[in-house]
């Protein structure tokens, strides 16, 4: 149980960092526009407010562009923003 609480605290802290470092608030949601920085799957999930599984499924299906570096996926902040608001990457 303690591990779960620690993980939730860490995800909340990452979301706060993502809001302060990567974007601005738009109607209660975080916008990551402007800077091409990369986020991990966990950071992207925290910013988007979904599970890491949802992010990895979006990457696997090609709906969310990401780069593989070793065992990790790196997601561009602009790509996550476009995915969040339903805009195509084209």
MMTF fields as JSON, N, C-alpha, C and O atoms, coordinates in Angstrom:
{
  "mmtfVersion": "1.0.0",
  "mmtfProducer": "UNKNOWN",
  "numBonds": 359,
  "numAtoms": 360,
  "numGroups": 90,
  "numChains": 1,
  "numModels": 1,
  "chainsPerModel": [1],
  "groupsPerChain": [90],
  "chainIdList": ["A"],
  "bondAtomList": [4, 2, 8, 6, 12, 10, 16, 14, 20, 18, 24, 22, 28, 26, 32, 30, 36, 34, 40, 38, 44, 42, 48, 46, 52, 50, 56, 54, 60, 58, 64, 62, 68, 66, 72, 70, 76, 74, 80, 78, 84, 82, 88, 86, 92, 90, 96, 94, 100, 98, 104, 102, 108, 106, 112, 110, 116, 114, 120, 118, 124, 122, 128, 126, 132, 130, 136, 134, 140, 138, 144, 142, 148, 146, 152, 150, 156, 154, 160, 158, 164, 162, 168, 166, 172, 170, 176, 174, 180, 178, 184, 182, 188, 186, 192, 190, 196, 194, 200, 198, 204, 202, 208, 206, 212, 210, 216, 214, 220, 218, 224, 222, 228, 226, 232, 230, 236, 234, 240, 238, 244, 242, 248, 246, 252, 250, 256, 254, 260, 258, 264, 262, 268, 266, 272, 270, 276, 274, 280, 278, 284, 282, 288, 286, 292, 290, 296, 294, 300, 298, 304, 302, 308, 306, 312, 310, 316, 314, 320, 318, 324, 322, 328, 326, 332, 330, 336, 334, 340, 338, 344, 342, 348, 346, 352, 350, 356, 354],
  "bondOrderList": [1, 1, 1, 1, 1, 1, 1, 1, 1, 1, 1, 1, 1, 1, 1, 1, 1, 1, 1, 1, 1, 1, 1, 1, 1, 1, 1, 1, 1, 1, 1, 1, 1, 1, 1, 1, 1, 1, 1, 1, 1, 1, 1, 1, 1, 1, 1, 1, 1, 1, 1, 1, 1, 1, 1, 1, 1, 1, 1, 1, 1, 1, 1, 1, 1, 1, 1, 1, 1, 1, 1, 1, 1, 1, 1, 1, 1, 1, 1, 1, 1, 1, 1, 1, 1, 1, 1, 1, 1],
  "groupList": [{"groupName": "UNK", "atomNameList": ["N", "CA", "C", "O"], "elementList": ["N", "C", "C", "O"], "formalChargeList": [0, 0, 0, 0], "bondAtomList": [1, 0, 2, 1, 3, 2], "bondOrderList": [1, 1, 2], "singleLetterCode": "X", "chemCompType": "L-PEPTIDE LINKING"}],
  "groupTypeList": [0, 0, 0, 0, 0, 0, 0, 0, 0, 0, 0, 0, 0, 0, 0, 0, 0, 0, 0, 0, 0, 0, 0, 0, 0, 0, 0, 0, 0, 0, 0, 0, 0, 0, 0, 0, 0, 0, 0, 0, 0, 0, 0, 0, 0, 0, 0, 0, 0, 0, 0, 0, 0, 0, 0, 0, 0, 0, 0, 0, 0, 0, 0, 0, 0, 0, 0, 0, 0, 0, 0, 0, 0, 0, 0, 0, 0, 0, 0, 0, 0, 0, 0, 0, 0, 0, 0, 0, 0, 0],
  "groupIdList": [1, 2, 3, 4, 5, 6, 7, 8, 9, 10, 11, 12, 13, 14, 15, 16, 17, 18, 19, 20, 21, 22, 23, 24, 25, 26, 27, 28, 29, 30, 31, 32, 33, 34, 35, 36, 37, 38, 39, 40, 41, 42, 43, 44, 45, 46, 47, 48, 49, 50, 51, 52, 53, 54, 55, 56, 57, 58, 59, 60, 61, 62, 63, 64, 65, 66, 67, 68, 69, 70, 71, 72, 73, 74, 75, 76, 77, 78, 79, 80, 81, 82, 83, 84, 85, 86, 87, 88, 89, 90],
  "secStructList": [7, 2, 2, 2, 2, 2, 2, 2, 2, 2, 2, 2, 2, 2, 2, 2, 2, 2, 2, 2, 2, 2, 7, 3, 3, 3, 6, 6, 3, 3, 3, 7, 7, 1, 7, 7, 7, 3, 3, 7, 2, 2, 2, 2, 2, 2, 2, 2, 6, 1, 7, 2, 2, 2, 2, 2, 2, 2, 2, 2, 2, 6, 1, 1, 7, 7, 3, 3, 3, 6, 6, 3, 3, 3, 3, 3, 2, 2, 2, 2, 2, 2, 2, 2, 6, 6, 7, 7, 7, 7],
  "xCoordList": [0.824, 0.0, 0.867, 0.541, 1.957, 2.846, 3.443, 3.605, 3.773, 4.332, 3.336, 3.716, 2.087, 1.058, 0.943, 0.876, 0.921, 0.835, 2.054, 1.932, 3.238, 4.457, 4.394, 4.784, 3.899, 3.791, 2.805, 3.052, 1.692, 0.723, 1.292, 1.059, 2.034, 2.669, 3.678, 3.746, 4.455, 5.451, 4.773, 5.231, 3.687, 2.96, 2.389, 2.425, 1.864, 1.334, 2.444, 2.258, 3.587, 4.718, 5.192, 5.515, 5.234, 5.645, 4.654, 5.051, 3.374, 2.366, 2.553, 2.415, 2.867, 3.117, 4.335, 4.327, 5.381, 6.592, 6.284, 6.726, 5.523, 5.178, 4.394, 4.614, 3.489, 2.718, 3.62, 3.466, 4.559, 5.391, 6.507, 6.907, 7.02, 8.163, 7.739, 8.294, 6.76, 6.469, 5.293, 5.146, 4.472, 3.317, 2.552, 2.987, 1.404, 0.52, -0.846, -1.16, -1.642, -2.97, -3.946, -3.918, -4.813, -5.859, -7.148, -7.382, -7.98, -9.243, -9.069, -9.846, -8.06, -7.823, -6.948, -6.625, -6.551, -5.695, -4.341, -4.218, -3.346, -1.992, -1.755, -2.044, -1.24, -0.867, 0.651, 1.328, 1.181, 2.634, 3.217, 4.301, 2.54, 2.989, 4.239, 4.55, 4.941, 6.068, 7.421, 8.269, 7.66, 8.991, 8.994, 8.084, 10.02, 10.138, 11.038, 12.215, 10.476, 11.171, 10.555, 9.47, 11.232, 10.75, 10.299, 10.865, 9.267, 8.735, 8.785, 8.742, 8.875, 8.78, 7.31, 6.43, 7.053, 5.675, 4.956, 3.804, 5.627, 5.019, 4.705, 3.643, 5.62, 5.376, 4.226, 3.384, 4.189, 3.109, 1.766, 0.766, 1.747, 0.505, 0.052, -1.14, 0.994, 0.648, 0.105, -0.862, 0.714, 0.26, -1.116, -1.983, -1.309, -2.577, -3.673, -4.858, -3.279, -4.27, -4.815, -5.995, -3.945, -4.374, -3.316, -2.36, -3.486, -2.539, -1.355, -1.436, -0.266, 0.889, 0.532, 1.056, -0.36, -0.808, -1.511, -1.31, -2.319, -3.005, -2.002, -2.186, -0.944, 0.089, 0.831, 1.043, 1.231, 1.967, 1.094, 1.604, -0.203, -1.104, -1.201, -1.237, -1.245, -1.298, -0.008, -0.039, 1.118, 2.394, 2.403, 2.771, 2.001, 2.006, 1.094, 1.399, -0.021, -0.965, -0.564, -1.158, 0.449, 0.899, 0.17, 0.444, -0.765, -1.51, -0.682, -0.958, 0.346, 1.21, 2.652, 3.195, 3.283, 4.679, 5.601, 5.415, 6.589, 7.571, 8.845, 8.84, 9.935, 11.231, 11.651, 11.501, 12.175, 12.641, 14.116, 14.929, 14.458, 15.837, 16.097, 15.694, 16.773, 16.984, 15.66, 14.951, 15.325, 14.06, 12.974, 11.883, 13.258, 12.315, 11.79, 12.465, 10.572, 9.997, 10.116, 9.872, 10.491, 10.532, 9.485, 9.447, 8.644, 7.53, 7.759, 7.986, 7.701, 7.859, 6.687, 5.537, 6.979, 5.934, 4.909, 3.709, 5.363, 4.439, 3.578, 2.392, 4.17, 3.409, 2.334, 1.215, 2.67, 1.687, 0.565, -0.604, 0.908, -0.101, -1.041, -2.257, -0.499, -1.326, -2.208, -3.376, -1.68, -2.452, -3.578, -4.69, -3.306, -4.301, -5.483, -6.615, -5.25, -6.317, -6.81, -7.517, -6.435, -7.001, -6.543, -7.187, -5.44, -4.945, -4.02, -3.237, -4.109, -3.214, -1.834, -1.68, -0.864, 0.522, 0.903, 1.891, 0.18, 0.513, 0.781, 1.079],
  "yCoordList": [-1.196, 0.0, 1.258, 2.251, 1.2, 2.367, 2.642, 3.804, 1.602, 1.787, 2.498, 3.364, 2.132, 2.761, 4.243, 5.089, 4.548, 5.952, 6.736, 7.877, 6.13, 6.792, 7.062, 8.136, 6.083, 6.25, 7.362, 8.152, 7.423, 8.489, 9.856, 10.825, 9.938, 11.21, 11.629, 12.801, 10.677, 10.983, 11.466, 12.425, 10.807, 11.223, 12.629, 13.431, 12.925, 14.268, 15.309, 16.399, 14.971, 15.898, 16.127, 17.253, 15.058, 15.206, 16.07, 16.87, 15.914, 16.737, 18.203, 19.076, 18.481, 19.866, 20.422, 21.571, 19.613, 20.038, 20.279, 21.273, 19.37, 19.531, 20.812, 21.506, 21.131, 22.372, 23.592, 24.55, 23.563, 24.737, 24.872, 25.989, 23.745, 23.787, 23.768, 24.507, 22.93, 22.669, 23.441, 23.482, 24.037, 24.641, 25.593, 25.999, 25.928, 26.841, 26.198, 25.244, 26.713, 26.162, 26.763, 27.965, 25.919, 26.381, 25.699, 24.538, 26.413, 25.855, 24.668, 23.715, 24.703, 23.605, 22.504, 21.555, 22.604, 21.602, 22.223, 23.441, 21.39, 21.862, 21.863, 20.875, 22.943, 23.069, 23.049, 23.782, 22.223, 22.066, 22.763, 22.397, 23.733, 24.373, 25.212, 25.635, 25.437, 26.345, 25.674, 26.039, 24.725, 24.155, 22.688, 21.942, 22.271, 20.87, 20.159, 19.915, 19.838, 19.06, 17.679, 17.473, 16.747, 15.385, 14.983, 15.415, 14.144, 13.62, 12.105, 11.514, 11.48, 10.028, 9.642, 10.502, 8.353, 7.868, 8.248, 8.68, 8.091, 8.425, 9.916, 10.293, 10.765, 12.199, 12.581, 13.405, 11.982, 12.262, 11.831, 12.535, 10.681, 10.207, 11.147, 11.422, 11.636, 12.56, 13.871, 14.416, 14.378, 15.628, 15.443, 16.308, 14.324, 14.067, 13.603, 13.704, 13.092, 12.616, 11.249, 10.968, 10.394, 9.049, 8.056, 8.441, 6.808, 5.779, 5.697, 6.145, 5.123, 4.902, 3.919, 4.008, 2.981, 2.005, 2.71, 2.338, 3.708, 4.454, 5.16, 5.215, 5.697, 6.375, 5.368, 5.616, 4.231, 3.234, 2.647, 2.323, 2.502, 2.024, 3.05, 2.679, 4.336, 5.381, 5.397, 5.619, 5.163, 5.086, 3.873, 3.988, 2.709, 1.468, 1.547, 0.97, 2.259, 2.364, 3.441, 3.544, 4.245, 5.294, 6.614, 7.569, 6.68, 7.926, 8.972, 10.167, 8.532, 9.448, 9.178, 8.127, 10.101, 9.906, 9.897, 10.678, 9.013, 8.931, 8.302, 7.605, 8.565, 7.992, 6.994, 7.239, 5.873, 4.846, 5.099, 5.217, 5.183, 5.343, 4.269, 4.402, 3.206, 2.081, 1.418, 0.968, 1.357, 0.757, 1.804, 1.471, 3.047, 4.139, 4.761, 4.774, 5.276, 6.078, 7.536, 7.889, 8.391, 9.828, 10.457, 10.2, 11.276, 11.885, 13.388, 14.026, 13.944, 15.384, 16.119, 15.698, 17.215, 18.0, 18.491, 18.462, 18.94, 19.415, 18.269, 18.458, 17.077, 15.918, 15.54, 15.195, 15.603, 15.293, 16.323, 15.97, 17.581, 18.638, 18.407, 18.525, 18.081, 17.814, 16.598, 16.604, 15.568, 14.363, 14.665, 14.163, 15.478, 15.797, 16.552, 16.354, 17.401, 18.236, 17.778, 18.513, 16.552, 15.934, 16.484, 16.248, 17.215, 17.73, 16.704, 16.059, 16.555, 15.615, 16.228, 17.449, 15.39, 15.824, 16.302, 17.023, 15.939, 16.258, 17.706, 18.171],
  "zCoordList": [0.0, 0.0, 0.0, -0.65, 0.727, 0.786, -0.589, -0.962, -1.348, -2.687, -3.605, -4.393, -3.497, -4.321, -3.979, -4.872, -2.707, -2.29, -2.734, -3.178, -2.619, -3.084, -4.582, -5.041, -5.348, -6.797, -7.144, -8.056, -6.419, -6.664, -6.326, -7.048, -5.237, -4.872, -5.933, -6.305, -6.414, -7.439, -8.725, -9.345, -9.122, -10.329, -10.163, -11.097, -8.98, -8.729, -8.779, -9.319, -8.219, -8.245, -9.672, -10.05, -10.467, -11.876, -12.645, -13.492, -12.356, -13.027, -12.668, -13.525, -11.402, -10.99, -11.706, -12.146, -11.825, -12.523, -13.989, -14.565, -14.595, -16.008, -16.231, -17.223, -15.328, -15.47, -15.361, -16.119, -14.426, -14.205, -15.236, -15.565, -15.752, -16.659, -18.118, -18.931, -18.464, -19.862, -20.437, -21.658, -19.639, -20.269, -19.399, -18.322, -19.906, -19.21, -19.087, -19.799, -18.2, -17.985, -18.976, -19.241, -19.523, -20.432, -19.999, -20.334, -19.261, -18.812, -17.897, -17.966, -17.035, -16.116, -16.681, -15.967, -17.959, -18.569, -18.864, -18.996, -18.963, -19.241, -20.738, -21.412, -21.256, -22.66, -22.749, -22.027, -23.621, -23.706, -24.926, -25.38, -25.454, -26.683, -26.465, -25.351, -27.567, -27.521, -27.529, -28.344, -26.672, -26.535, -26.934, -26.574, -27.682, -28.076, -27.082, -27.347, -25.957, -24.95, -24.94, -25.483, -24.333, -24.321, -22.935, -21.931, -22.892, -21.658, -21.709, -22.788, -20.554, -20.474, -20.563, -20.522, -20.685, -20.715, -19.419, -19.456, -18.277, -16.988, -16.89, -16.395, -17.357, -17.327, -18.255, -17.897, -19.448, -20.391, -19.813, -19.959, -19.159, -18.541, -17.43, -17.294, -16.641, -15.554, -16.109, -15.576, -17.168, -17.775, -18.403, -18.28, -19.068, -19.761, -18.812, -19.13, -17.644, -16.681, -17.019, -16.806, -17.552, -17.917, -17.433, -16.761, -17.768, -17.342, -18.304, -19.448, -17.826, -18.695, -19.796, -20.906, -19.492, -20.496, -21.658, -22.814, -21.37, -22.432, -23.333, -24.549, -22.742, -23.539, -24.405, -25.592, -23.831, -24.623, -25.727, -26.8, -25.49, -26.542, -27.667, -28.841, -27.322, -28.341, -29.163, -30.374, -28.502, -29.224, -30.143, -31.312, -29.628, -30.404, -31.624, -32.668, -31.497, -32.61, -33.618, -34.692, -33.268, -34.174, -34.009, -34.736, -33.051, -32.835, -32.11, -32.223, -31.355, -30.61, -31.009, -30.668, -31.725, -32.125, -30.906, -29.973, -30.923, -29.84, -30.376, -31.391, -29.669, -30.038, -28.978, -27.781, -29.427, -28.499, -28.197, -29.113, -26.917, -26.466, -25.421, -24.265, -25.837, -24.92, -24.606, -25.506, -23.323, -22.898, -22.67, -22.207, -22.986, -22.704, -23.984, -25.013, -23.9, -24.967, -24.569, -23.415, -25.52, -25.301, -26.205, -27.408, -25.613, -26.332, -26.386, -25.357, -27.57, -27.726, -27.102, -27.235, -26.422, -25.771, -26.78, -26.506, -27.941, -28.973, -29.496, -29.766, -29.64, -30.092, -29.079, -29.459, -27.787, -26.756, -26.768, -26.608, -26.957, -27.014, -28.19, -28.039, -29.355, -30.529, -30.302, -30.693, -29.687, -29.41, -28.434, -28.599, -27.423, -26.394, -26.976, -26.533, -27.944, -28.471, -29.835, -30.524, -30.229, -31.414, -32.743, -33.765, -32.749, -34.019, -34.646, -33.95, -35.941, -36.616, -36.768, -36.792, -36.869, -36.932, -38.325, -38.465, -39.328, -40.721, -40.867, -41.967]
}
